[in-house]
Structures are given as C-alpha cells and as structure tokens.
Amino acid sequence: FQEHVTYIHQENAGLSAARNTGMRHATGKYLLFLDADDLLAPNTIPVQTSILETQPDVDIAICQTREVLSMGPDGPLAPIGFWWLVRDSIPLHLCHFNIAPPHAYIIRRHRALENGFFDTTLRACEDYDFWFRCAVRGMQFFSHAQTYVVYRKHHKSMSANKKNQIKHDIIMHHRTFNVMQKWEFAQNSYQIWIAHALGCAITALRCA
C-alpha cells in the first residue's frame, strides 16, 4: 500500500492536533480516524463506505465496537465484549456519554470540515466533543452491526489514565448540559435529560 499512504511528521502535540493535521491534508471523500493501538475488521472500510455511497442523506456511519484486553500494545488479545447502542437516536446517546471509539465512525470529509477541527485544549474526550458537535449541527448518523472495529485496552493506553479520563468526562458533562439548555432537540425530549443525568451519575460513582 506504500503508494497510497502519505506519512506526515509533526512534534507530539496531542491527539487533537494530530487528527487536525490529518484533516487538513486529506483529499478523499471520507475520513476515518484510527489510533495506533486499535484495529479494523477486514471489511470495516468497504462496509462503512458502502453505506455512505448508497445513502446520500447519511453523514456519519457508526459500526459496532469489539473491546479487547491486552497486556501490551503487541500482546495477545483477550475479548471483553461489545459496546452496544440500544437506541436509534445517536444524539440521545451522545447526551449520555461517548458511544464508540473514533475508528468506529466514518464521516464525509466535507461535513467534518464544516464541523470544525478537534479541540486541542482537551487531553481526552476530544473525539466525543467532535461527534457531539456533529449531532448539534443536525448531521445524520447511521448505526449498524454489519461490521465492527477493535478497541484495544492495555496499561500504556491513554484511557488507562483514570484520573485524566474522569476529569474530561466531567468537562464533557458540563459542555453537553450547557448546549442542551439551548438545543431545540433536547427541549423536545425528556429522555435526553434522563440520559444526561445518568451519565453524570456514572461519573460521580467512578469518582467515589
């Protein structure tokens, strides 16, 4: 695949800065953000792109996520389970908590650019913030179980820093709440407010 890959080097400035650089240099129709320690299934890209090709009203496709545990970035994988979406309403899910790792999403590039870049002030939950802003802009999500991605957890992964993760979960609870007070979609659904309150309760339990 060498002739199809463009490698861009920059000093480490965090995940948001890296993804923003990728967005600025990308030239294709779609964007998918894959971190170094995560994996795609063999058919992830063809299935995801096929959905966007055949459904022009869909802006973002989301597949299932298989979570695995590894003792190291190159260690054997021990399956944990799947992240499930239990409601068709992706905005409702996003008012509750993050719903999938970044590589479970594929988005039309022009819609990603309309949404703006990743927030470089965030050291976690930057992907959650990005997809939540997409929902507020009224972009159309399509969730499905036709394929999956692999989210690998190990002791060196950024998500293993529980203190940092909880701190940014709290930041996102504040951000979503402030937006929900003005968001027409949230005003018309009591379920969204319940979902948000339950998300805050989960974070409070983790703090405790």
matplotlib code that plots the C-alpha trace (Angstrom):
import matplotlib.pyplot as plt

x = [0.0, 3.0, 2.0, -1.4, 0.0, 1.1, 3.2, 3.2, 5.5, 5.0, 6.1, 3.8, 1.1, -1.7, -4.4, -6.4, -3.5, -2.6, -6.1, -6.4, -3.3, -4.8, -8.0, -6.0, -4.1, -6.8, -8.1, -10.6, -14.4, -14.4, -12.5, -11.8, -9.5, -7.5, -5.3, -2.0, -3.2, -6.6, -7.7, -10.2, -12.0, -11.2, -14.4, -14.8, -13.9, -15.8, -19.0, -18.8, -18.1, -20.8, -23.4, -22.4, -22.3, -25.8, -27.4, -26.7, -28.7, -26.3, -23.4, -21.8, -21.9, -21.1, -20.4, -20.1, -17.0, -15.4, -13.4, -10.3, -7.8, -4.0, -1.1, 0.8, 0.4, 1.7, 0.4, -2.3, -5.9, -8.5, -12.0, -14.1, -17.3, -19.1, -20.2, -23.9, -26.1, -29.6, -31.5, -31.6, -31.2, -27.4, -27.9, -29.6, -26.6, -24.2, -26.0, -25.5, -21.8, -19.4, -20.7, -17.8, -14.0, -13.1, -12.4, -16.0, -17.1, -16.7, -17.7, -18.0, -14.9, -16.8, -19.1, -16.2, -14.6, -18.0, -18.0, -14.6, -11.4, -10.8, -10.4, -6.7, -7.4, -8.8, -6.4, -9.2, -12.8, -11.7, -13.5, -16.6, -16.7, -16.3, -19.2, -21.4, -20.9, -21.8, -25.1, -25.9, -25.3, -28.0, -25.8, -27.4, -25.9, -26.5, -25.6, -25.4, -23.9, -22.8, -19.1, -17.0, -13.8, -11.5, -10.8, -7.7, -7.2, -3.7, -1.8, 0.0, -3.1, -4.3, -7.6, -5.7, -5.1, -8.3, -7.8, -7.4, -10.3, -12.7, -11.6, -12.5, -15.8, -16.8, -15.8, -18.0, -20.9, -20.7, -20.4, -23.3, -25.5, -24.8, -25.7, -28.8, -30.3, -30.4, -30.8, -34.3, -33.8, -33.2, -36.1, -38.5, -37.3, -37.4, -35.4, -32.3, -32.3, -32.6, -29.8, -27.6, -28.4, -27.5, -24.2, -23.3, -24.3, -21.9, -19.0, -19.9, -19.8, -16.3, -15.1, -16.3]
y = [0.0, 2.3, 4.4, 5.0, 6.2, 9.8, 10.0, 13.4, 14.1, 16.7, 17.1, 15.5, 18.0, 15.6, 13.6, 16.6, 18.3, 15.0, 14.5, 18.1, 17.8, 14.7, 16.5, 19.4, 17.0, 14.5, 14.6, 11.7, 11.7, 10.2, 10.4, 7.6, 8.2, 5.2, 5.3, 3.3, 0.6, -0.1, -2.4, -2.5, -5.7, -6.9, -5.5, -2.3, 0.2, -1.4, -1.8, 1.7, 3.4, 1.4, 2.8, 6.4, 5.6, 4.2, 6.5, 10.1, 11.5, 9.9, 12.0, 9.6, 5.8, 4.0, 0.3, -1.9, -1.9, -5.1, -4.4, -6.5, -6.5, -6.8, -6.8, -4.6, -2.9, -6.1, -8.7, -11.4, -10.1, -11.3, -10.4, -8.5, -7.8, -5.4, -1.8, -1.8, 1.0, 0.4, 3.3, 4.5, 8.1, 8.8, 12.4, 10.9, 8.5, 11.4, 13.4, 10.4, 9.5, 8.8, 5.8, 4.5, 5.0, 7.3, 4.5, 3.2, 6.3, 7.2, 10.7, 12.6, 14.8, 18.0, 17.5, 17.1, 20.3, 22.1, 20.8, 22.3, 20.8, 18.8, 20.8, 20.9, 22.0, 18.6, 15.8, 13.2, 13.1, 15.2, 12.7, 12.8, 16.6, 16.4, 13.9, 15.8, 18.9, 17.0, 16.0, 19.5, 20.6, 18.2, 15.7, 12.4, 9.3, 5.7, 2.9, -0.7, -4.1, -5.1, -4.8, -3.9, -2.3, -3.5, -1.2, -2.4, -1.7, -2.0, -0.4, 2.1, 3.3, 6.9, 5.6, 3.8, 7.2, 7.1, 10.5, 12.3, 10.4, 11.2, 14.9, 15.1, 13.2, 15.9, 18.6, 17.0, 16.7, 20.5, 21.1, 18.9, 20.4, 24.0, 23.1, 21.1, 24.1, 25.9, 22.9, 22.5, 18.7, 18.4, 20.7, 18.2, 15.0, 14.2, 11.1, 13.2, 14.9, 11.5, 10.1, 13.1, 12.8, 9.1, 9.9, 12.3, 9.7, 7.2, 9.7, 10.5, 6.8, 6.5, 9.5, 7.9]
z = [0.0, 0.0, -3.0, -1.3, 2.0, 2.9, 6.1, 7.8, 10.8, 13.5, 17.0, 19.6, 20.4, 21.4, 19.6, 18.6, 16.8, 15.0, 13.8, 12.7, 10.6, 9.0, 8.2, 6.6, 4.3, 3.5, -0.1, -0.1, 0.2, 3.7, 6.9, 9.5, 12.5, 13.5, 16.6, 16.7, 19.1, 17.6, 14.8, 11.9, 10.9, 7.3, 5.9, 8.1, 5.4, 2.5, 4.6, 6.1, 2.7, 1.1, 3.5, 2.7, -1.1, -1.1, 1.5, 0.4, 3.4, 5.9, 7.0, 9.5, 9.8, 13.1, 13.4, 16.5, 18.7, 20.0, 23.2, 23.9, 26.7, 26.0, 28.5, 26.0, 22.6, 20.9, 23.3, 22.8, 22.7, 25.3, 24.2, 26.7, 24.8, 22.5, 23.0, 22.3, 21.0, 22.5, 20.9, 17.3, 18.4, 18.3, 19.7, 22.8, 23.3, 22.9, 25.6, 27.9, 27.2, 24.4, 22.4, 20.4, 19.8, 16.9, 14.4, 14.7, 12.8, 9.2, 8.1, 4.8, 4.6, 3.7, 6.6, 9.0, 7.8, 8.3, 11.9, 12.6, 14.0, 17.1, 20.3, 21.1, 24.7, 25.5, 26.5, 26.5, 25.1, 22.1, 19.8, 22.0, 21.7, 17.9, 17.4, 19.8, 17.8, 14.7, 16.3, 17.4, 13.8, 12.7, 10.9, 10.2, 11.9, 10.8, 13.3, 12.3, 13.2, 9.7, 10.7, 13.7, 14.9, 17.7, 20.7, 22.5, 26.2, 27.8, 30.6, 28.3, 26.5, 27.2, 28.5, 31.3, 33.0, 35.0, 36.7, 33.4, 31.9, 34.7, 34.6, 30.9, 31.4, 33.8, 31.3, 28.7, 31.1, 31.6, 27.8, 26.9, 29.6, 28.5, 24.9, 25.8, 27.5, 24.1, 21.8, 20.4, 20.0, 23.8, 24.6, 23.0, 24.7, 28.5, 27.7, 26.8, 30.2, 31.9, 29.8, 30.7, 34.4, 34.3, 32.6, 35.4, 37.9, 36.4, 36.5, 40.2, 41.0, 39.3, 41.3, 44.5]

ax = plt.figure().add_subplot(projection="3d")
ax.plot(x, y, z, "-o")
ax.set_aspect("equal")
plt.show()
